[in-house]
Amino acid sequence: MPATLEVVCTDDSCEMDMFEMHYTYDMPDGVGVEDFQCPYCGGTDCLDAVEL
């Protein structure tokens, strides 16, 4: 089963609530939410990983 990263956008003006990324290939060690941007608002410093 591929790894999954659940992400929430904390920008109050963004309409994106939460999204999930499924890794279908090997990601380098150390890749985290800070390496991505919100697909809706394009922000990078507003993303937080959801801890289950």
mmCIF entry with sequence, helices, sheets and N, C-alpha, C, O atoms, coordinates in Angstrom:
data_MODEL
# 
_entry.id   MODEL 
# 
_entity.id                         1 
_entity.type                       polymer 
_entity.pdbx_number_of_molecules   1 
# 
_entity_poly.entity_id                      1 
_entity_poly.type                           'polypeptide(L)' 
_entity_poly.nstd_linkage                   no 
_entity_poly.nstd_monomer                   no 
_entity_poly.pdbx_seq_one_letter_code       MPATLEVVCTDDSCEMDMFEMHYTYDMPDGVGVEDFQCPYCGGTDCLDAVEL 
_entity_poly.pdbx_seq_one_letter_code_can   MPATLEVVCTDDSCEMDMFEMHYTYDMPDGVGVEDFQCPYCGGTDCLDAVEL 
_entity_poly.pdbx_strand_id                 A 
# 
loop_
_entity_poly_seq.entity_id 
_entity_poly_seq.num 
_entity_poly_seq.mon_id 
_entity_poly_seq.hetero 
1 1  MET n 
1 2  PRO n 
1 3  ALA n 
1 4  THR n 
1 5  LEU n 
1 6  GLU n 
1 7  VAL n 
1 8  VAL n 
1 9  CYS n 
1 10 THR n 
1 11 ASP n 
1 12 ASP n 
1 13 SER n 
1 14 CYS n 
1 15 GLU n 
1 16 MET n 
1 17 ASP n 
1 18 MET n 
1 19 PHE n 
1 20 GLU n 
1 21 MET n 
1 22 HIS n 
1 23 TYR n 
1 24 THR n 
1 25 TYR n 
1 26 ASP n 
1 27 MET n 
1 28 PRO n 
1 29 ASP n 
1 30 GLY n 
1 31 VAL n 
1 32 GLY n 
1 33 VAL n 
1 34 GLU n 
1 35 ASP n 
1 36 PHE n 
1 37 GLN n 
1 38 CYS n 
1 39 PRO n 
1 40 TYR n 
1 41 CYS n 
1 42 GLY n 
1 43 GLY n 
1 44 THR n 
1 45 ASP n 
1 46 CYS n 
1 47 LEU n 
1 48 ASP n 
1 49 ALA n 
1 50 VAL n 
1 51 GLU n 
1 52 LEU n 
# 
_struct_asym.id          A 
_struct_asym.entity_id   1 
# 
_struct_conf.conf_type_id            HELX_P 
_struct_conf.id                      HELX_P1 
_struct_conf.pdbx_PDB_helix_id       AA1 
_struct_conf.beg_label_comp_id       VAL 
_struct_conf.beg_label_asym_id       A 
_struct_conf.beg_label_seq_id        33 
_struct_conf.pdbx_beg_PDB_ins_code   ? 
_struct_conf.end_label_comp_id       ASP 
_struct_conf.end_label_asym_id       A 
_struct_conf.end_label_seq_id        35 
_struct_conf.pdbx_end_PDB_ins_code   ? 
_struct_conf.beg_auth_comp_id        VAL 
_struct_conf.beg_auth_asym_id        A 
_struct_conf.beg_auth_seq_id         33 
_struct_conf.end_auth_comp_id        ASP 
_struct_conf.end_auth_asym_id        A 
_struct_conf.end_auth_seq_id         35 
_struct_conf.pdbx_PDB_helix_class    5 
_struct_conf.details                 ? 
_struct_conf.pdbx_PDB_helix_length   3 
# 
_struct_conf_type.id          HELX_P 
_struct_conf_type.criteria    ? 
_struct_conf_type.reference   ? 
# 
_struct_sheet.id               AA1 
_struct_sheet.type             ? 
_struct_sheet.number_strands   3 
_struct_sheet.details          ? 
# 
loop_
_struct_sheet_order.sheet_id 
_struct_sheet_order.range_id_1 
_struct_sheet_order.range_id_2 
_struct_sheet_order.offset 
_struct_sheet_order.sense 
AA1 1 2 ? anti-parallel 
AA1 2 3 ? anti-parallel 
# 
loop_
_struct_sheet_range.sheet_id 
_struct_sheet_range.id 
_struct_sheet_range.beg_label_comp_id 
_struct_sheet_range.beg_label_asym_id 
_struct_sheet_range.beg_label_seq_id 
_struct_sheet_range.pdbx_beg_PDB_ins_code 
_struct_sheet_range.end_label_comp_id 
_struct_sheet_range.end_label_asym_id 
_struct_sheet_range.end_label_seq_id 
_struct_sheet_range.pdbx_end_PDB_ins_code 
_struct_sheet_range.beg_auth_comp_id 
_struct_sheet_range.beg_auth_asym_id 
_struct_sheet_range.beg_auth_seq_id 
_struct_sheet_range.end_auth_comp_id 
_struct_sheet_range.end_auth_asym_id 
_struct_sheet_range.end_auth_seq_id 
AA1 1 MET A 18 ? HIS A 22 ? MET A 18 HIS A 22 
AA1 2 THR A 4  ? CYS A 9  ? THR A 4  CYS A 9  
AA1 3 LEU A 47 ? ALA A 49 ? LEU A 47 ALA A 49 
# 
loop_
_atom_site.group_PDB 
_atom_site.id 
_atom_site.type_symbol 
_atom_site.label_atom_id 
_atom_site.label_alt_id 
_atom_site.label_comp_id 
_atom_site.label_asym_id 
_atom_site.label_entity_id 
_atom_site.label_seq_id 
_atom_site.pdbx_PDB_ins_code 
_atom_site.Cartn_x 
_atom_site.Cartn_y 
_atom_site.Cartn_z 
_atom_site.occupancy 
_atom_site.B_iso_or_equiv 
_atom_site.pdbx_formal_charge 
_atom_site.auth_seq_id 
_atom_site.auth_comp_id 
_atom_site.auth_asym_id 
_atom_site.auth_atom_id 
_atom_site.pdbx_PDB_model_num 
ATOM 1   N N  . MET A 1 1  ? 0.848   -1.182 0.000  1.00 0.00 ? 1  MET A N  1 
ATOM 2   C CA . MET A 1 1  ? 0.000   0.000  0.000  1.00 0.00 ? 1  MET A CA 1 
ATOM 3   C C  . MET A 1 1  ? 0.890   1.240  0.000  1.00 0.00 ? 1  MET A C  1 
ATOM 4   O O  . MET A 1 1  ? 1.789   1.354  0.833  1.00 0.00 ? 1  MET A O  1 
ATOM 5   N N  . PRO A 1 2  ? 0.646   2.178  -0.935 1.00 0.00 ? 2  PRO A N  1 
ATOM 6   C CA . PRO A 1 2  ? 1.464   3.401  -0.978 1.00 0.00 ? 2  PRO A CA 1 
ATOM 7   C C  . PRO A 1 2  ? 1.255   4.256  0.270  1.00 0.00 ? 2  PRO A C  1 
ATOM 8   O O  . PRO A 1 2  ? 0.206   4.210  0.913  1.00 0.00 ? 2  PRO A O  1 
ATOM 9   N N  . ALA A 1 3  ? 2.267   5.022  0.584  1.00 0.00 ? 3  ALA A N  1 
ATOM 10  C CA . ALA A 1 3  ? 2.169   5.951  1.715  1.00 0.00 ? 3  ALA A CA 1 
ATOM 11  C C  . ALA A 1 3  ? 1.135   7.027  1.423  1.00 0.00 ? 3  ALA A C  1 
ATOM 12  O O  . ALA A 1 3  ? 0.884   7.352  0.263  1.00 0.00 ? 3  ALA A O  1 
ATOM 13  N N  . THR A 1 4  ? 0.542   7.574  2.463  1.00 0.00 ? 4  THR A N  1 
ATOM 14  C CA . THR A 1 4  ? -0.482  8.616  2.343  1.00 0.00 ? 4  THR A CA 1 
ATOM 15  C C  . THR A 1 4  ? -0.111  9.787  3.244  1.00 0.00 ? 4  THR A C  1 
ATOM 16  O O  . THR A 1 4  ? 0.347   9.589  4.369  1.00 0.00 ? 4  THR A O  1 
ATOM 17  N N  . LEU A 1 5  ? -0.306  10.995 2.755  1.00 0.00 ? 5  LEU A N  1 
ATOM 18  C CA . LEU A 1 5  ? -0.091  12.194 3.545  1.00 0.00 ? 5  LEU A CA 1 
ATOM 19  C C  . LEU A 1 5  ? -1.374  13.011 3.490  1.00 0.00 ? 5  LEU A C  1 
ATOM 20  O O  . LEU A 1 5  ? -1.789  13.451 2.418  1.00 0.00 ? 5  LEU A O  1 
ATOM 21  N N  . GLU A 1 6  ? -2.004  13.214 4.648  1.00 0.00 ? 6  GLU A N  1 
ATOM 22  C CA . GLU A 1 6  ? -3.211  14.040 4.720  1.00 0.00 ? 6  GLU A CA 1 
ATOM 23  C C  . GLU A 1 6  ? -2.794  15.448 5.118  1.00 0.00 ? 6  GLU A C  1 
ATOM 24  O O  . GLU A 1 6  ? -2.020  15.640 6.055  1.00 0.00 ? 6  GLU A O  1 
ATOM 25  N N  . VAL A 1 7  ? -3.320  16.431 4.389  1.00 0.00 ? 7  VAL A N  1 
ATOM 26  C CA . VAL A 1 7  ? -2.875  17.813 4.525  1.00 0.00 ? 7  VAL A CA 1 
ATOM 27  C C  . VAL A 1 7  ? -4.076  18.729 4.672  1.00 0.00 ? 7  VAL A C  1 
ATOM 28  O O  . VAL A 1 7  ? -5.102  18.531 4.021  1.00 0.00 ? 7  VAL A O  1 
ATOM 29  N N  . VAL A 1 8  ? -3.944  19.733 5.529  1.00 0.00 ? 8  VAL A N  1 
ATOM 30  C CA . VAL A 1 8  ? -4.971  20.752 5.694  1.00 0.00 ? 8  VAL A CA 1 
ATOM 31  C C  . VAL A 1 8  ? -4.354  22.109 5.347  1.00 0.00 ? 8  VAL A C  1 
ATOM 32  O O  . VAL A 1 8  ? -3.205  22.384 5.690  1.00 0.00 ? 8  VAL A O  1 
ATOM 33  N N  . CYS A 1 9  ? -5.135  22.954 4.662  1.00 0.00 ? 9  CYS A N  1 
ATOM 34  C CA . CYS A 1 9  ? -4.699  24.318 4.365  1.00 0.00 ? 9  CYS A CA 1 
ATOM 35  C C  . CYS A 1 9  ? -5.285  25.230 5.439  1.00 0.00 ? 9  CYS A C  1 
ATOM 36  O O  . CYS A 1 9  ? -6.495  25.241 5.661  1.00 0.00 ? 9  CYS A O  1 
ATOM 37  N N  . THR A 1 10 ? -4.420  25.993 6.102  1.00 0.00 ? 10 THR A N  1 
ATOM 38  C CA . THR A 1 10 ? -4.848  26.839 7.216  1.00 0.00 ? 10 THR A CA 1 
ATOM 39  C C  . THR A 1 10 ? -5.087  28.289 6.815  1.00 0.00 ? 10 THR A C  1 
ATOM 40  O O  . THR A 1 10 ? -5.378  29.123 7.674  1.00 0.00 ? 10 THR A O  1 
ATOM 41  N N  . ASP A 1 11 ? -4.970  28.608 5.520  1.00 0.00 ? 11 ASP A N  1 
ATOM 42  C CA . ASP A 1 11 ? -5.211  29.967 5.036  1.00 0.00 ? 11 ASP A CA 1 
ATOM 43  C C  . ASP A 1 11 ? -6.718  30.244 5.123  1.00 0.00 ? 11 ASP A C  1 
ATOM 44  O O  . ASP A 1 11 ? -7.511  29.550 4.488  1.00 0.00 ? 11 ASP A O  1 
ATOM 45  N N  . ASP A 1 12 ? -7.111  31.248 5.902  1.00 0.00 ? 12 ASP A N  1 
ATOM 46  C CA . ASP A 1 12 ? -8.536  31.568 6.102  1.00 0.00 ? 12 ASP A CA 1 
ATOM 47  C C  . ASP A 1 12 ? -9.255  31.959 4.814  1.00 0.00 ? 12 ASP A C  1 
ATOM 48  O O  . ASP A 1 12 ? -10.472 31.806 4.718  1.00 0.00 ? 12 ASP A O  1 
ATOM 49  N N  . SER A 1 13 ? -8.524  32.457 3.832  1.00 0.00 ? 13 SER A N  1 
ATOM 50  C CA . SER A 1 13 ? -9.171  32.871 2.583  1.00 0.00 ? 13 SER A CA 1 
ATOM 51  C C  . SER A 1 13 ? -9.218  31.741 1.551  1.00 0.00 ? 13 SER A C  1 
ATOM 52  O O  . SER A 1 13 ? -9.740  31.935 0.454  1.00 0.00 ? 13 SER A O  1 
ATOM 53  N N  . CYS A 1 14 ? -8.686  30.579 1.882  1.00 0.00 ? 14 CYS A N  1 
ATOM 54  C CA . CYS A 1 14 ? -8.660  29.450 0.951  1.00 0.00 ? 14 CYS A CA 1 
ATOM 55  C C  . CYS A 1 14 ? -9.888  28.570 1.151  1.00 0.00 ? 14 CYS A C  1 
ATOM 56  O O  . CYS A 1 14 ? -10.306 28.318 2.281  1.00 0.00 ? 14 CYS A O  1 
ATOM 57  N N  . GLU A 1 15 ? -10.455 28.112 0.054  1.00 0.00 ? 15 GLU A N  1 
ATOM 58  C CA . GLU A 1 15 ? -11.639 27.255 0.106  1.00 0.00 ? 15 GLU A CA 1 
ATOM 59  C C  . GLU A 1 15 ? -11.289 25.772 0.286  1.00 0.00 ? 15 GLU A C  1 
ATOM 60  O O  . GLU A 1 15 ? -12.179 24.954 0.520  1.00 0.00 ? 15 GLU A O  1 
ATOM 61  N N  . MET A 1 16 ? -10.002 25.420 0.179  1.00 0.00 ? 16 MET A N  1 
ATOM 62  C CA . MET A 1 16 ? -9.575  24.020 0.347  1.00 0.00 ? 16 MET A CA 1 
ATOM 63  C C  . MET A 1 16 ? -9.565  23.690 1.829  1.00 0.00 ? 16 MET A C  1 
ATOM 64  O O  . MET A 1 16 ? -8.916  24.373 2.622  1.00 0.00 ? 16 MET A O  1 
ATOM 65  N N  . ASP A 1 17 ? -10.274 22.657 2.194  1.00 0.00 ? 17 ASP A N  1 
ATOM 66  C CA . ASP A 1 17 ? -10.319 22.248 3.590  1.00 0.00 ? 17 ASP A CA 1 
ATOM 67  C C  . ASP A 1 17 ? -9.191  21.263 3.879  1.00 0.00 ? 17 ASP A C  1 
ATOM 68  O O  . ASP A 1 17 ? -8.304  21.535 4.688  1.00 0.00 ? 17 ASP A O  1 
ATOM 69  N N  . MET A 1 18 ? -9.239  20.127 3.211  1.00 0.00 ? 18 MET A N  1 
ATOM 70  C CA . MET A 1 18 ? -8.271  19.078 3.463  1.00 0.00 ? 18 MET A CA 1 
ATOM 71  C C  . MET A 1 18 ? -8.111  18.259 2.192  1.00 0.00 ? 18 MET A C  1 
ATOM 72  O O  . MET A 1 18 ? -9.066  18.105 1.431  1.00 0.00 ? 18 MET A O  1 
ATOM 73  N N  . PHE A 1 19 ? -6.924  17.737 1.956  1.00 0.00 ? 19 PHE A N  1 
ATOM 74  C CA . PHE A 1 19 ? -6.710  16.840 0.829  1.00 0.00 ? 19 PHE A CA 1 
ATOM 75  C C  . PHE A 1 19 ? -5.716  15.762 1.229  1.00 0.00 ? 19 PHE A C  1 
ATOM 76  O O  . PHE A 1 19 ? -5.005  15.883 2.227  1.00 0.00 ? 19 PHE A O  1 
ATOM 77  N N  . GLU A 1 20 ? -5.686  14.728 0.441  1.00 0.00 ? 20 GLU A N  1 
ATOM 78  C CA . GLU A 1 20 ? -4.856  13.570 0.744  1.00 0.00 ? 20 GLU A CA 1 
ATOM 79  C C  . GLU A 1 20 ? -3.976  13.271 -0.461 1.00 0.00 ? 20 GLU A C  1 
ATOM 80  O O  . GLU A 1 20 ? -4.447  13.251 -1.598 1.00 0.00 ? 20 GLU A O  1 
ATOM 81  N N  . MET A 1 21 ? -2.704  13.040 -0.203 1.00 0.00 ? 21 MET A N  1 
ATOM 82  C CA . MET A 1 21 ? -1.773  12.690 -1.269 1.00 0.00 ? 21 MET A CA 1 
ATOM 83  C C  . MET A 1 21 ? -1.352  11.238 -1.082 1.00 0.00 ? 21 MET A C  1 
ATOM 84  O O  . MET A 1 21 ? -0.979  10.823 0.015  1.00 0.00 ? 21 MET A O  1 
ATOM 85  N N  . HIS A 1 22 ? -1.415  10.487 -2.149 1.00 0.00 ? 22 HIS A N  1 
ATOM 86  C CA . HIS A 1 22 ? -0.982  9.097  -2.143 1.00 0.00 ? 22 HIS A CA 1 
ATOM 87  C C  . HIS A 1 22 ? 0.306   9.010  -2.942 1.00 0.00 ? 22 HIS A C  1 
ATOM 88  O O  . HIS A 1 22 ? 0.343   9.394  -4.111 1.00 0.00 ? 22 HIS A O  1 
ATOM 89  N N  . TYR A 1 23 ? 1.345   8.515  -2.326 1.00 0.00 ? 23 TYR A N  1 
ATOM 90  C CA . TYR A 1 23 ? 2.617   8.351  -3.027 1.00 0.00 ? 23 TYR A CA 1 
ATOM 91  C C  . TYR A 1 23 ? 2.576   7.050  -3.811 1.00 0.00 ? 23 TYR A C  1 
ATOM 92  O O  . TYR A 1 23 ? 2.411   5.981  -3.224 1.00 0.00 ? 23 TYR A O  1 
ATOM 93  N N  . THR A 1 24 ? 2.723   7.124  -5.115 1.00 0.00 ? 24 THR A N  1 
ATOM 94  C CA . THR A 1 24 ? 2.723   5.928  -5.948 1.00 0.00 ? 24 THR A CA 1 
ATOM 95  C C  . THR A 1 24 ? 4.139   5.563  -6.382 1.00 0.00 ? 24 THR A C  1 
ATOM 96  O O  . THR A 1 24 ? 4.331   4.657  -7.194 1.00 0.00 ? 24 THR A O  1 
ATOM 97  N N  . TYR A 1 25 ? 5.112   6.258  -5.849 1.00 0.00 ? 25 TYR A N  1 
ATOM 98  C CA . TYR A 1 25 ? 6.509   5.979  -6.148 1.00 0.00 ? 25 TYR A CA 1 
ATOM 99  C C  . TYR A 1 25 ? 7.316   6.262  -4.885 1.00 0.00 ? 25 TYR A C  1 
ATOM 100 O O  . TYR A 1 25 ? 6.796   6.851  -3.938 1.00 0.00 ? 25 TYR A O  1 
ATOM 101 N N  . ASP A 1 26 ? 8.550   5.859  -4.864 1.00 0.00 ? 26 ASP A N  1 
ATOM 102 C CA . ASP A 1 26 ? 9.399   6.067  -3.688 1.00 0.00 ? 26 ASP A CA 1 
ATOM 103 C C  . ASP A 1 26 ? 9.763   7.539  -3.565 1.00 0.00 ? 26 ASP A C  1 
ATOM 104 O O  . ASP A 1 26 ? 10.367  8.122  -4.466 1.00 0.00 ? 26 ASP A O  1 
ATOM 105 N N  . MET A 1 27 ? 9.388   8.126  -2.442 1.00 0.00 ? 27 MET A N  1 
ATOM 106 C CA . MET A 1 27 ? 9.735   9.511  -2.171 1.00 0.00 ? 27 MET A CA 1 
ATOM 107 C C  . MET A 1 27 ? 11.062  9.518  -1.417 1.00 0.00 ? 27 MET A C  1 
ATOM 108 O O  . MET A 1 27 ? 11.319  8.617  -0.620 1.00 0.00 ? 27 MET A O  1 
ATOM 109 N N  . PRO A 1 28 ? 11.907  10.519 -1.656 1.00 0.00 ? 28 PRO A N  1 
ATOM 110 C CA . PRO A 1 28 ? 13.174  10.602 -0.917 1.00 0.00 ? 28 PRO A CA 1 
ATOM 111 C C  . PRO A 1 28 ? 12.907  10.771 0.583  1.00 0.00 ? 28 PRO A C  1 
ATOM 112 O O  . PRO A 1 28 ? 11.887  11.336 0.977  1.00 0.00 ? 28 PRO A O  1 
ATOM 113 N N  . ASP A 1 29 ? 13.812  10.287 1.396  1.00 0.00 ? 29 ASP A N  1 
ATOM 114 C CA . ASP A 1 29 ? 13.695  10.482 2.840  1.00 0.00 ? 29 ASP A CA 1 
ATOM 115 C C  . ASP A 1 29 ? 13.644  11.967 3.152  1.00 0.00 ? 29 ASP A C  1 
ATOM 116 O O  . ASP A 1 29 ? 14.340  12.768 2.529  1.00 0.00 ? 29 ASP A O  1 
ATOM 117 N N  . GLY A 1 30 ? 12.827  12.321 4.103  1.00 0.00 ? 30 GLY A N  1 
ATOM 118 C CA . GLY A 1 30 ? 12.735  13.710 4.528  1.00 0.00 ? 30 GLY A CA 1 
ATOM 119 C C  . GLY A 1 30 ? 11.710  14.539 3.780  1.00 0.00 ? 30 GLY A C  1 
ATOM 120 O O  . GLY A 1 30 ? 11.517  15.707 4.117  1.00 0.00 ? 30 GLY A O  1 
ATOM 121 N N  . VAL A 1 31 ? 11.045  13.982 2.777  1.00 0.00 ? 31 VAL A N  1 
ATOM 122 C CA . VAL A 1 31 ? 10.011  14.747 2.070  1.00 0.00 ? 31 VAL A CA 1 
ATOM 123 C C  . VAL A 1 31 ? 8.795   14.864 2.975  1.00 0.00 ? 31 VAL A C  1 
ATOM 124 O O  . VAL A 1 31 ? 8.315   13.874 3.526  1.00 0.00 ? 31 VAL A O  1 
ATOM 125 N N  . GLY A 1 32 ? 8.306   16.090 3.121  1.00 0.00 ? 32 GLY A N  1 
ATOM 126 C CA . GLY A 1 32 ? 7.150   16.326 3.980  1.00 0.00 ? 32 GLY A CA 1 
ATOM 127 C C  . GLY A 1 32 ? 6.242   17.378 3.402  1.00 0.00 ? 32 GLY A C  1 
ATOM 128 O O  . GLY A 1 32 ? 6.406   17.802 2.258  1.00 0.00 ? 32 GLY A O  1 
ATOM 129 N N  . VAL A 1 33 ? 5.294   17.792 4.189  1.00 0.00 ? 33 VAL A N  1 
ATOM 130 C CA . VAL A 1 33 ? 4.280   18.742 3.741  1.00 0.00 ? 33 VAL A CA 1 
ATOM 131 C C  . VAL A 1 33 ? 4.900   20.068 3.282  1.00 0.00 ? 33 VAL A C  1 
ATOM 132 O O  . VAL A 1 33 ? 4.332   20.745 2.425  1.00 0.00 ? 33 VAL A O  1 
ATOM 133 N N  . GLU A 1 34 ? 6.032   20.440 3.831  1.00 0.00 ? 34 GLU A N  1 
ATOM 134 C CA . GLU A 1 34 ? 6.684   21.703 3.463  1.00 0.00 ? 34 GLU A CA 1 
ATOM 135 C C  . GLU A 1 34 ? 7.226   21.688 2.029  1.00 0.00 ? 34 GLU A C  1 
ATOM 136 O O  . GLU A 1 34 ? 7.610   22.734 1.506  1.00 0.00 ? 34 GLU A O  1 
ATOM 137 N N  . ASP A 1 35 ? 7.260   20.528 1.399  1.00 0.00 ? 35 ASP A N  1 
ATOM 138 C CA . ASP A 1 35 ? 7.742   20.409 0.034  1.00 0.00 ? 35 ASP A CA 1 
ATOM 139 C C  . ASP A 1 35 ? 6.631   20.562 -1.015 1.00 0.00 ? 35 ASP A C  1 
ATOM 140 O O  . ASP A 1 35 ? 6.891   20.441 -2.212 1.00 0.00 ? 35 ASP A O  1 
ATOM 141 N N  . PHE A 1 36 ? 5.415   20.824 -0.576 1.00 0.00 ? 36 PHE A N  1 
ATOM 142 C CA . PHE A 1 36 ? 4.270   20.916 -1.485 1.00 0.00 ? 36 PHE A CA 1 
ATOM 143 C C  . PHE A 1 36 ? 3.580   22.259 -1.334 1.00 0.00 ? 36 PHE A C  1 
ATOM 144 O O  . PHE A 1 36 ? 3.867   23.021 -0.411 1.00 0.00 ? 36 PHE A O  1 
ATOM 145 N N  . GLN A 1 37 ? 2.655   22.542 -2.265 1.00 0.00 ? 37 GLN A N  1 
ATOM 146 C CA . GLN A 1 37 ? 1.848   23.761 -2.170 1.00 0.00 ? 37 GLN A CA 1 
ATOM 147 C C  . GLN A 1 37 ? 0.382   23.385 -2.277 1.00 0.00 ? 37 GLN A C  1 
ATOM 148 O O  . GLN A 1 37 ? 0.042   22.334 -2.821 1.00 0.00 ? 37 GLN A O  1 
ATOM 149 N N  . CYS A 1 38 ? -0.481  24.236 -1.761 1.00 0.00 ? 38 CYS A N  1 
ATOM 150 C CA . CYS A 1 38 ? -1.921  24.011 -1.799 1.00 0.00 ? 38 CYS A CA 1 
ATOM 151 C C  . CYS A 1 38 ? -2.387  24.032 -3.255 1.00 0.00 ? 38 CYS A C  1 
ATOM 152 O O  . CYS A 1 38 ? -2.067  24.969 -3.987 1.00 0.00 ? 38 CYS A O  1 
ATOM 153 N N  . PRO A 1 39 ? -3.133  23.022 -3.684 1.00 0.00 ? 39 PRO A N  1 
ATOM 154 C CA . PRO A 1 39 ? -3.598  22.997 -5.078 1.00 0.00 ? 39 PRO A CA 1 
ATOM 155 C C  . PRO A 1 39 ? -4.658  24.056 -5.379 1.00 0.00 ? 39 PRO A C  1 
ATOM 156 O O  . PRO A 1 39 ? -4.954  24.306 -6.548 1.00 0.00 ? 39 PRO A O  1 
ATOM 157 N N  . TYR A 1 40 ? -5.232  24.680 -4.358 1.00 0.00 ? 40 TYR A N  1 
ATOM 158 C CA . TYR A 1 40 ? -6.271  25.687 -4.583 1.00 0.00 ? 40 TYR A CA 1 
ATOM 159 C C  . TYR A 1 40 ? -5.697  27.106 -4.555 1.00 0.00 ? 40 TYR A C  1 
ATOM 160 O O  . TYR A 1 40 ? -5.842  27.860 -5.517 1.00 0.00 ? 40 TYR A O  1 
ATOM 161 N N  . CYS A 1 41 ? -5.041  27.463 -3.439 1.00 0.00 ? 41 CYS A N  1 
ATOM 162 C CA . CYS A 1 41 ? -4.553  28.842 -3.304 1.00 0.00 ? 41 CYS A CA 1 
ATOM 163 C C  . CYS A 1 41 ? -3.082  28.993 -3.671 1.00 0.00 ? 41 CYS A C  1 
ATOM 164 O O  . CYS A 1 41 ? -2.607  30.116 -3.844 1.00 0.00 ? 41 CYS A O  1 
ATOM 165 N N  . GLY A 1 42 ? -2.356  27.892 -3.791 1.00 0.00 ? 42 GLY A N  1 
ATOM 166 C CA . GLY A 1 42 ? -0.954  27.948 -4.156 1.00 0.00 ? 42 GLY A CA 1 
ATOM 167 C C  . GLY A 1 42 ? -0.018  28.237 -2.990 1.00 0.00 ? 42 GLY A C  1 
ATOM 168 O O  . GLY A 1 42 ? 1.197   28.318 -3.175 1.00 0.00 ? 42 GLY A O  1 
ATOM 169 N N  . GLY A 1 43 ? -0.574  28.395 -1.788 1.00 0.00 ? 43 GLY A N  1 
ATOM 170 C CA . GLY A 1 43 ? 0.253   28.683 -0.622 1.00 0.00 ? 43 GLY A CA 1 
ATOM 171 C C  . GLY A 1 43 ? 1.126   27.521 -0.212 1.00 0.00 ? 43 GLY A C  1 
ATOM 172 O O  . GLY A 1 43 ? 0.781   26.360 -0.430 1.00 0.00 ? 43 GLY A O  1 
ATOM 173 N N  . THR A 1 44 ? 2.272   27.843 0.390  1.00 0.00 ? 44 THR A N  1 
ATOM 174 C CA . THR A 1 44 ? 3.166   26.790 0.862  1.00 0.00 ? 44 THR A CA 1 
ATOM 175 C C  . THR A 1 44 ? 3.354   26.833 2.376  1.00 0.00 ? 44 THR A C  1 
ATOM 176 O O  . THR A 1 44 ? 3.551   25.795 3.007  1.00 0.00 ? 44 THR A O  1 
ATOM 177 N N  . ASP A 1 45 ? 3.294   28.018 2.954  1.00 0.00 ? 45 ASP A N  1 
ATOM 178 C CA . ASP A 1 45 ? 3.509   28.132 4.401  1.00 0.00 ? 45 ASP A CA 1 
ATOM 179 C C  . ASP A 1 45 ? 2.202   27.938 5.190  1.00 0.00 ? 45 ASP A C  1 
ATOM 180 O O  . ASP A 1 45 ? 2.196   28.089 6.412  1.00 0.00 ? 45 ASP A O  1 
ATOM 181 N N  . CYS A 1 46 ? 1.111   27.609 4.512  1.00 0.00 ? 46 CYS A N  1 
ATOM 182 C CA . CYS A 1 46 ? -0.182  27.441 5.162  1.00 0.00 ? 46 CYS A CA 1 
ATOM 183 C C  . CYS A 1 46 ? -0.601  25.972 5.255  1.00 0.00 ? 46 CYS A C  1 
ATOM 184 O O  . CYS A 1 46 ? -1.712  25.672 5.692  1.00 0.00 ? 46 CYS A O  1 
ATOM 185 N N  . LEU A 1 47 ? 0.279   25.061 4.850  1.00 0.00 ? 47 LEU A N  1 
ATOM 186 C CA . LEU A 1 47 ? -0.065  23.647 4.864  1.00 0.00 ? 47 LEU A CA 1 
ATOM 187 C C  . LEU A 1 47 ? 0.439   22.977 6.134  1.00 0.00 ? 47 LEU A C  1 
ATOM 188 O O  . LEU A 1 47 ? 1.565   23.207 6.575  1.00 0.00 ? 47 LEU A O  1 
ATOM 189 N N  . ASP A 1 48 ? -0.412  22.152 6.706  1.00 0.00 ? 48 ASP A N  1 
ATOM 190 C CA . ASP A 1 48 ? -0.048  21.373 7.893  1.00 0.00 ? 48 ASP A CA 1 
ATOM 191 C C  . ASP A 1 48 ? -0.444  19.927 7.653  1.00 0.00 ? 48 ASP A C  1 
ATOM 192 O O  . ASP A 1 48 ? -1.501  19.644 7.089  1.00 0.00 ? 48 ASP A O  1 
ATOM 193 N N  . ALA A 1 49 ? 0.416   19.017 8.087  1.00 0.00 ? 49 ALA A N  1 
ATOM 194 C CA . ALA A 1 49 ? 0.095   17.597 8.009  1.00 0.00 ? 49 ALA A CA 1 
ATOM 195 C C  . ALA A 1 49 ? -0.924  17.252 9.089  1.00 0.00 ? 49 ALA A C  1 
ATOM 196 O O  . ALA A 1 49 ? -0.834  17.747 10.213 1.00 0.00 ? 49 ALA A O  1 
ATOM 197 N N  . VAL A 1 50 ? -1.884  16.412 8.753  1.00 0.00 ? 50 VAL A N  1 
ATOM 198 C CA . VAL A 1 50 ? -2.890  15.962 9.712  1.00 0.00 ? 50 VAL A CA 1 
ATOM 199 C C  . VAL A 1 50 ? -2.306  14.763 10.456 1.00 0.00 ? 50 VAL A C  1 
ATOM 200 O O  . VAL A 1 50 ? -1.948  13.760 9.839  1.00 0.00 ? 50 VAL A O  1 
ATOM 201 N N  . GLU A 1 51 ? -2.212  14.868 11.756 1.00 0.00 ? 51 GLU A N  1 
ATOM 202 C CA . GLU A 1 51 ? -1.715  13.778 12.576 1.00 0.00 ? 51 GLU A CA 1 
ATOM 203 C C  . GLU A 1 51 ? -2.899  12.963 13.079 1.00 0.00 ? 51 GLU A C  1 
ATOM 204 O O  . GLU A 1 51 ? -3.791  13.484 13.748 1.00 0.00 ? 51 GLU A O  1 
ATOM 205 N N  . LEU A 1 52 ? -2.891  11.685 12.749 1.00 0.00 ? 52 LEU A N  1 
ATOM 206 C CA . LEU A 1 52 ? -3.989  10.805 13.181 1.00 0.00 ? 52 LEU A CA 1 
ATOM 207 C C  . LEU A 1 52 ? -3.680  10.131 14.475 1.00 0.00 ? 52 LEU A C  1 
ATOM 208 O O  . LEU A 1 52 ? -4.496  9.359  14.979 1.00 0.00 ? 52 LEU A O  1 
# 
